Amino acid sequence: MCRMPLKVTLVVGFVVLLSACGFKLRGSVDLPPVLQDVYIESANPFTGMARAMRIELQTAGANVLEDKDSATAILVIHHERSENRVLSVGSTGRATEYELYNEVGFSLRDREGKQLVKPQTLRQTGNLVFDENEVLGKISEAEGIHRQIRANLARQAIMRISAAVRKQ
């Protein structure tokens, strides 16, 4: 008689429970047809949120165009903000922890100017424990956290846009 080790049994049980609750790995967003050929309108088209939106849209299968006239939709980035706020100060009076704050305002319209998604704003924060002995490493870590937050915000914006367009 073949007996399965306890660890294998637990792993199999865990996988069955995960599939039963509807869990699935995060995949790409299913884009509605209007987002297949999209143009990104931004004050900074190749940095920050515009870059994050471009990457997320391309990952989802959209064609991000350089020509507004041939696009089926225009994703407008109205504003974006990225800040480092002091959360706590040590006994020496220097910052020991920062809150990394990012915000983006966006909307979507078709090439004729009809608004498909009204202006919305998304915000997200992250934390960074700062060590003055590792300044260069912490600056690099803060940039990485901001980049990750922007990617999350771009994904959330695309999911909101997809949901709003499907309701119409």
Short mmCIF file of the C-alpha atoms (twelve columns), coordinates in Angstrom:
data_MODEL
# 
_entry.id   MODEL 
# 
loop_
_atom_site.group_PDB 
_atom_site.id 
_atom_site.type_symbol 
_atom_site.label_atom_id 
_atom_site.label_alt_id 
_atom_site.label_comp_id 
_atom_site.label_asym_id 
_atom_site.label_seq_id 
_atom_site.Cartn_x 
_atom_site.Cartn_y 
_atom_site.Cartn_z 
_atom_site.pdbx_PDB_model_num 
ATOM 1   C CA . MET A 1   0.000   0.000  0.000   1 
ATOM 2   C CA . CYS A 2   1.416   3.372  -1.080  1 
ATOM 3   C CA . ARG A 3   1.279   6.111  1.548   1 
ATOM 4   C CA . MET A 4   1.756   9.733  0.566   1 
ATOM 5   C CA . PRO A 5   4.002   11.722 2.846   1 
ATOM 6   C CA . LEU A 6   2.293   14.318 4.988   1 
ATOM 7   C CA . LYS A 7   3.934   17.253 3.159   1 
ATOM 8   C CA . VAL A 8   2.679   16.102 -0.245  1 
ATOM 9   C CA . THR A 9   -0.809  15.638 1.155   1 
ATOM 10  C CA . LEU A 10  -0.784  19.146 2.624   1 
ATOM 11  C CA . VAL A 11  0.418   20.711 -0.629  1 
ATOM 12  C CA . VAL A 12  -2.242  18.891 -2.657  1 
ATOM 13  C CA . GLY A 13  -4.903  19.921 -0.136  1 
ATOM 14  C CA . PHE A 14  -3.739  23.549 -0.259  1 
ATOM 15  C CA . VAL A 15  -3.892  23.597 -4.078  1 
ATOM 16  C CA . VAL A 16  -7.401  22.120 -4.030  1 
ATOM 17  C CA . LEU A 17  -8.544  24.748 -1.496  1 
ATOM 18  C CA . LEU A 18  -7.045  27.579 -3.559  1 
ATOM 19  C CA . SER A 19  -8.755  26.443 -6.731  1 
ATOM 20  C CA . ALA A 20  -12.051 25.994 -4.888  1 
ATOM 21  C CA . CYS A 21  -12.043 29.604 -3.634  1 
ATOM 22  C CA . GLY A 22  -11.566 31.033 -7.136  1 
ATOM 23  C CA . PHE A 23  -7.926  32.047 -6.731  1 
ATOM 24  C CA . LYS A 24  -5.958  32.480 -9.928  1 
ATOM 25  C CA . LEU A 25  -2.641  34.082 -10.704 1 
ATOM 26  C CA . ARG A 26  -2.822  37.650 -11.902 1 
ATOM 27  C CA . GLY A 27  -2.734  37.599 -15.669 1 
ATOM 28  C CA . SER A 28  -3.116  40.297 -18.240 1 
ATOM 29  C CA . VAL A 29  -6.227  42.457 -18.407 1 
ATOM 30  C CA . ASP A 30  -8.798  41.585 -21.092 1 
ATOM 31  C CA . LEU A 31  -8.997  44.785 -23.088 1 
ATOM 32  C CA . PRO A 32  -12.215 45.922 -24.766 1 
ATOM 33  C CA . PRO A 33  -11.943 46.560 -28.531 1 
ATOM 34  C CA . VAL A 34  -11.798 50.353 -28.082 1 
ATOM 35  C CA . LEU A 35  -8.431  49.977 -26.289 1 
ATOM 36  C CA . GLN A 36  -6.747  47.947 -29.033 1 
ATOM 37  C CA . ASP A 37  -5.200  51.034 -30.679 1 
ATOM 38  C CA . VAL A 38  -4.613  53.667 -28.015 1 
ATOM 39  C CA . TYR A 39  -2.734  56.947 -27.846 1 
ATOM 40  C CA . ILE A 40  -1.398  58.266 -24.526 1 
ATOM 41  C CA . GLU A 41  -1.689  62.029 -24.080 1 
ATOM 42  C CA . SER A 42  0.575   63.296 -21.315 1 
ATOM 43  C CA . ALA A 43  2.780   66.265 -20.441 1 
ATOM 44  C CA . ASN A 44  5.626   63.725 -19.986 1 
ATOM 45  C CA . PRO A 45  4.914   61.018 -22.594 1 
ATOM 46  C CA . PHE A 46  8.060   58.929 -22.034 1 
ATOM 47  C CA . THR A 47  8.506   59.036 -18.249 1 
ATOM 48  C CA . GLY A 48  6.568   58.336 -15.069 1 
ATOM 49  C CA . MET A 49  2.946   57.273 -15.395 1 
ATOM 50  C CA . ALA A 50  2.834   57.523 -19.186 1 
ATOM 51  C CA . ARG A 51  5.667   55.015 -19.403 1 
ATOM 52  C CA . ALA A 52  3.987   52.707 -16.860 1 
ATOM 53  C CA . MET A 53  0.665   52.936 -18.755 1 
ATOM 54  C CA . ARG A 54  2.418   52.178 -22.045 1 
ATOM 55  C CA . ILE A 55  4.072   49.068 -20.587 1 
ATOM 56  C CA . GLU A 56  0.846   47.779 -18.986 1 
ATOM 57  C CA . LEU A 57  -1.208  48.402 -22.136 1 
ATOM 58  C CA . GLN A 58  1.346   46.664 -24.327 1 
ATOM 59  C CA . THR A 59  1.500   43.749 -21.889 1 
ATOM 60  C CA . ALA A 60  -2.293  43.441 -22.159 1 
ATOM 61  C CA . GLY A 61  -2.044  43.338 -25.969 1 
ATOM 62  C CA . ALA A 62  -2.837  46.922 -26.963 1 
ATOM 63  C CA . ASN A 63  -1.058  48.826 -29.699 1 
ATOM 64  C CA . VAL A 64  0.205   52.076 -28.194 1 
ATOM 65  C CA . LEU A 65  0.363   54.483 -31.116 1 
ATOM 66  C CA . GLU A 66  2.440   57.608 -31.659 1 
ATOM 67  C CA . ASP A 67  -0.268  59.127 -33.902 1 
ATOM 68  C CA . LYS A 68  -3.423  60.408 -32.217 1 
ATOM 69  C CA . ASP A 69  -5.447  60.418 -35.468 1 
ATOM 70  C CA . SER A 70  -5.262  56.656 -36.045 1 
ATOM 71  C CA . ALA A 71  -6.070  55.684 -32.434 1 
ATOM 72  C CA . THR A 72  -9.435  54.226 -31.396 1 
ATOM 73  C CA . ALA A 73  -9.053  55.775 -27.935 1 
ATOM 74  C CA . ILE A 74  -7.000  58.488 -26.277 1 
ATOM 75  C CA . LEU A 75  -5.866  57.891 -22.711 1 
ATOM 76  C CA . VAL A 76  -5.333  61.303 -21.126 1 
ATOM 77  C CA . ILE A 77  -3.067  61.614 -18.107 1 
ATOM 78  C CA . HIS A 78  -4.235  64.880 -16.546 1 
ATOM 79  C CA . HIS A 79  -1.754  64.971 -13.716 1 
ATOM 80  C CA . GLU A 80  0.695   62.829 -11.829 1 
ATOM 81  C CA . ARG A 81  2.427   63.412 -8.548  1 
ATOM 82  C CA . SER A 82  5.247   61.578 -6.821  1 
ATOM 83  C CA . GLU A 83  6.461   62.594 -3.357  1 
ATOM 84  C CA . ASN A 84  8.543   61.381 -0.455  1 
ATOM 85  C CA . ARG A 85  6.975   62.390 2.869   1 
ATOM 86  C CA . VAL A 86  8.702   62.053 6.233   1 
ATOM 87  C CA . LEU A 87  6.888   59.527 8.439   1 
ATOM 88  C CA . SER A 88  9.203   59.393 11.425  1 
ATOM 89  C CA . VAL A 89  12.245  61.191 12.769  1 
ATOM 90  C CA . GLY A 90  14.982  59.659 14.879  1 
ATOM 91  C CA . SER A 91  16.567  61.020 18.039  1 
ATOM 92  C CA . THR A 92  19.134  62.927 15.962  1 
ATOM 93  C CA . GLY A 93  16.386  64.870 14.198  1 
ATOM 94  C CA . ARG A 94  16.901  63.091 10.883  1 
ATOM 95  C CA . ALA A 95  14.214  61.245 8.948   1 
ATOM 96  C CA . THR A 96  14.236  57.492 9.543   1 
ATOM 97  C CA . GLU A 97  11.145  56.501 7.585   1 
ATOM 98  C CA . TYR A 98  9.480   57.910 4.491   1 
ATOM 99  C CA . GLU A 99  6.088   57.450 2.891   1 
ATOM 100 C CA . LEU A 100 6.422   57.216 -0.892  1 
ATOM 101 C CA . TYR A 101 3.271   58.745 -2.375  1 
ATOM 102 C CA . ASN A 102 2.104   58.507 -5.987  1 
ATOM 103 C CA . GLU A 103 -1.047  59.874 -7.616  1 
ATOM 104 C CA . VAL A 104 -2.397  59.893 -11.168 1 
ATOM 105 C CA . GLY A 105 -5.444  61.527 -12.737 1 
ATOM 106 C CA . PHE A 106 -6.686  60.078 -16.020 1 
ATOM 107 C CA . SER A 107 -9.614  59.845 -18.409 1 
ATOM 108 C CA . LEU A 108 -10.410 58.198 -21.725 1 
ATOM 109 C CA . ARG A 109 -12.004 59.602 -24.854 1 
ATOM 110 C CA . ASP A 110 -12.486 58.400 -28.386 1 
ATOM 111 C CA . ARG A 111 -10.782 60.048 -31.374 1 
ATOM 112 C CA . GLU A 112 -13.815 62.305 -31.947 1 
ATOM 113 C CA . GLY A 113 -13.485 63.690 -28.411 1 
ATOM 114 C CA . LYS A 114 -16.430 61.850 -26.831 1 
ATOM 115 C CA . GLN A 115 -15.634 61.065 -23.217 1 
ATOM 116 C CA . LEU A 116 -15.670 57.296 -22.590 1 
ATOM 117 C CA . VAL A 117 -14.375 57.391 -18.998 1 
ATOM 118 C CA . LYS A 118 -14.746 60.477 -16.816 1 
ATOM 119 C CA . PRO A 119 -11.653 61.871 -15.059 1 
ATOM 120 C CA . GLN A 120 -10.600 59.764 -12.085 1 
ATOM 121 C CA . THR A 121 -7.739  59.901 -9.613  1 
ATOM 122 C CA . LEU A 122 -5.863  56.957 -8.122  1 
ATOM 123 C CA . ARG A 123 -3.429  57.137 -5.199  1 
ATOM 124 C CA . GLN A 124 -1.061  54.653 -3.625  1 
ATOM 125 C CA . THR A 125 1.673   54.793 -1.010  1 
ATOM 126 C CA . GLY A 126 4.605   52.694 0.075   1 
ATOM 127 C CA . ASN A 127 7.040   52.916 2.991   1 
ATOM 128 C CA . LEU A 128 10.817  53.155 3.067   1 
ATOM 129 C CA . VAL A 129 12.934  52.792 6.183   1 
ATOM 130 C CA . PHE A 130 15.903  55.107 5.671   1 
ATOM 131 C CA . ASP A 131 19.431  54.400 6.862   1 
ATOM 132 C CA . GLU A 132 21.808  57.332 6.443   1 
ATOM 133 C CA . ASN A 133 24.723  54.876 6.248   1 
ATOM 134 C CA . GLU A 134 23.282  53.398 3.029   1 
ATOM 135 C CA . VAL A 135 22.195  56.540 1.193   1 
ATOM 136 C CA . LEU A 136 22.868  55.353 -2.372  1 
ATOM 137 C CA . GLY A 137 21.171  52.006 -1.797  1 
ATOM 138 C CA . LYS A 138 18.141  53.629 -0.199  1 
ATOM 139 C CA . ILE A 139 17.785  56.154 -3.017  1 
ATOM 140 C CA . SER A 140 17.843  53.287 -5.503  1 
ATOM 141 C CA . GLU A 141 15.325  51.363 -3.368  1 
ATOM 142 C CA . ALA A 142 13.007  54.411 -3.247  1 
ATOM 143 C CA . GLU A 143 13.138  54.731 -7.044  1 
ATOM 144 C CA . GLY A 144 12.300  51.030 -7.363  1 
ATOM 145 C CA . ILE A 145 9.338   51.376 -4.986  1 
ATOM 146 C CA . HIS A 146 8.029   54.406 -6.913  1 
ATOM 147 C CA . ARG A 147 8.380   52.437 -10.182 1 
ATOM 148 C CA . GLN A 148 6.471   49.503 -8.681  1 
ATOM 149 C CA . ILE A 149 3.717   51.788 -7.356  1 
ATOM 150 C CA . ARG A 150 3.365   53.448 -10.773 1 
ATOM 151 C CA . ALA A 151 3.028   50.008 -12.403 1 
ATOM 152 C CA . ASN A 152 0.293   49.095 -9.886  1 
ATOM 153 C CA . LEU A 153 -1.520  52.383 -10.500 1 
ATOM 154 C CA . ALA A 154 -1.319  51.891 -14.273 1 
ATOM 155 C CA . ARG A 155 -2.777  48.383 -13.943 1 
ATOM 156 C CA . GLN A 156 -5.592  49.674 -11.700 1 
ATOM 157 C CA . ALA A 157 -6.358  52.484 -14.163 1 
ATOM 158 C CA . ILE A 158 -6.531  50.067 -17.091 1 
ATOM 159 C CA . MET A 159 -8.795  47.716 -15.127 1 
ATOM 160 C CA . ARG A 160 -11.100 50.631 -14.219 1 
ATOM 161 C CA . ILE A 161 -11.171 51.827 -17.818 1 
ATOM 162 C CA . SER A 162 -11.935 48.302 -19.076 1 
ATOM 163 C CA . ALA A 163 -14.783 47.907 -16.587 1 
ATOM 164 C CA . ALA A 164 -16.262 51.340 -17.367 1 
ATOM 165 C CA . VAL A 165 -16.118 50.835 -21.136 1 
ATOM 166 C CA . ARG A 166 -17.764 47.396 -20.879 1 
ATOM 167 C CA . LYS A 167 -20.700 48.899 -18.923 1 
ATOM 168 C CA . GLN A 168 -21.511 51.275 -21.782 1 
# 
